[in-house]
Amino acid sequence: MGLKLFTQGGDPMLDMSDIEEMRRVYEFSNRMTIDPRHPYVGDLVYTAFSGSHQDAIKKGMADIYDVRPGEELRGDYDSWDVPYLPIDPRHLGRSYEAVVRVNSQSGKGGVAYVLLHEYGLDLPRGLQVAFANTIQEVAEDAGTEITSYEIHRRFMADYVEPTDARVEIVGHRATSDTIDSGLTTLEAKLIVDGEERMVSGEGNGPIDAFVHALSSAGLFQGKIADYTEHTLGLGSDATAAAYVAIDTGARNLVWGVGLHESIVSASLRAIISAVNSSMS
């Protein structure tokens, strides 16, 4: 009754800021286990598995904190108004991290939420959809909830550190003619099917030059359809993340991801990641 009053804006004059301790005392004293879906205190009562519910919670959180969906929740809010959550979990000693969990019913919103808030990876919408489909298949095969660790491990294995990559980039050197042509010349050392190869190309910047280099070597077909980047963390030593989508003429875009301290290196790795995905 006290918590119901609290959800309506009333003060029950009770300290319920550590509801987990209250539950432990109840279960120990009564030798009874509280159902996971019991109102206010159950393990799963603040948890959303459904993709539509996760998206609604994500947007509701962003709205009350006055940020864009997916951005870090900072500061405080005027009043609590989030779909499917009648009360702020923090008022009961819970956290936001457990709100969105992933199983076979989850959509792109849940997977994207986990990668952003726990690992700082802000996936573009197209990649959210593509990777969510992968996680949904994994969840269906497992028949259980997929942990954030497993989601991140699969993401890294699929896009960043694949064990079956046919093409790897060892290093690159780029020079720009800022006086006459305005073009960038890029040379890169690659490992292709276990053999070392040098490629070179020109373009309007390192990314365009690298695409031309790969095309000349017969390793790239199509065009760059989408490109986004951001940093993970703050400061001069922050890691850069780059996301590239290649349009190969097939029905779906092929995505690649690159992580590196240098944004240029991250971008080139993202292109190589997409090339490997197109070959698989």
PEFENWO-V574444 format. One record per backbone hydrogen bond with DSSP energy under -1.0 kcal/mol. NH is the residue of the N-H (numbers start at 1). CO is the residue of the C=O. If there is no record, write none. Layout:
NH;CO
NH;CO
This chain:
5;1
6;2
7;3
9;6
10;5
19;92
22;18
23;19
24;20
25;21
26;22
27;23
28;24
29;25
30;26
31;27
38;35
41;39
42;38
44;36
47;44
48;99
51;105
54;50
55;51
56;52
57;53
58;54
59;55
60;56
61;57
62;58
63;59
64;60
65;61
67;62
71;68
85;82
91;88
92;89
93;90
94;89
99;96
101;48
106;103
111;107
112;108
113;109
114;110
115;111
116;112
117;113
118;114
120;116
121;115
123;121
128;124
129;125
130;126
131;127
132;128
133;129
134;130
135;131
136;132
137;133
138;134
139;135
140;136
141;137
142;138
143;139
146;102
151;147
152;148
153;149
154;150
155;151
156;152
157;153
158;154
159;155
160;156
161;156
168;191
170;189
171;189
173;187
175;185
177;183
182;177
184;203
185;175
186;201
187;173
188;199
189;171
190;197
191;168
192;195
193;166
195;192
197;190
199;188
201;186
203;184
205;203
209;205
210;206
211;207
212;208
213;209
214;210
215;211
216;212
217;213
218;215
219;214
223;247
225;245
226;245
228;243
230;241
232;239
238;235
239;232
240;260
241;230
242;258
243;228
244;256
245;226
246;254
247;223
254;246
256;244
258;242
260;240
266;262
267;263
268;264
269;265
270;266
271;267
272;268
273;269
274;270
275;271
276;272
277;273
278;274
279;275
